Amino acid sequence: MIIRCDNCSVSLQLDEAKIPNGNFTVRCPRCQNMMRANKDMSGRGSSTARQLEANKPAPAANGGSEAFAEKESEFQINSALRSLLSALQTGKTVLDADDEKDSKPRRVLLGLGEKKDEVAKVLTESGYRVYIAETPAQANERLREGKTEIVIFSPDFAAEFGGAAILQQKANAMYSSERRRLFLVSLEDGGTTMNAYDAFLRNLNLIVNTNDIPQLPLILNRAVLDFNDLYHYLNRGLATEPI
């Protein structure tokens, strides 16, 4: 039986004769992540092909793809023109304040339970490119592309796999340089929206109460802009694009 680690995506070959029927747990030898797997009652585990299919990258939500592509292309062209203009201007190494910084098209990965459709609809209508993960493995595969920098998850995400804990564990295990490139948002019933102190203690970037989902695009945009302002000089020194 072959399973893949939800955290580092390494493939593990297990001896089926030593695997109990039903649910079981195994530790990844590379990253020490605890994985939950299942062997059905017939005594057969999932085939390699089925495992790879189940672990494919989180698919994109319906709608908004053409508008996002157009917005992304326009943003890239404008960024290139501004960079060229900056290089031609003598005595200036950078442009003045960028009036279009809040118009950057962004990709969002959702690891949510019952609220996933509602959140996907709100963000898609606001111009975000949204991907919806059903399992931690799908979330990890999408993140491996390196294009999705915003992750929104909730406590009920893939509860049978411990999905929320796995995403939090992944963030906690990142080097600081990696963690700065991941904007982690927890959507929860009992949380206080934009509680910076609670978010800091839990290694999150933002907490949003589920009652504020209709205002999520506004909240998310404000929080990301504040985050980019915090790392403005570091990003400029490293020649790194803000989130």
Order of alpha helices (4+ residues) and beta strands (2+ residues): beta-beta-beta-beta-alpha-alpha-beta-alpha-beta-alpha-beta-alpha-alpha-beta-alpha-beta-alpha-alpha
